[in-house]
Amino acid sequence: MSGDELVAVAFTRDVIEGDLIKGLLENAGIASMLRPAPLDGGGPLGFGTLDRGFGGGPQQVLVRADQAEQARQLLAATLVEDEEAT
């Protein structure tokens, strides 16, 4: 796997949640992007994507392969801290 290859580090319910995670990663210097999550485990399903509603449906958060471990650690640490605060 090359460092320029994109890998999914998170899956979100919608674009809004995806943008929050994307912002967290980018504030830490990790470039990221969102891609609609496949509806069937394969590629997007044409007209099926119309049902995704206002939030754009489930999203994948992608980062470069060489930053994937750093991104996963940041997300794990952030989620654990949030759970401990509640």
Secondary structure, DSSP 8 states (H G I E B T S, - for coil): --TTSEEEEEEESSHHHHHHHHHHHHHTT--EEEEE--SSSSS--GGGGGGGTTTTS-EEEEEEGGGHHHHHHHHHHHHHHHHHH-
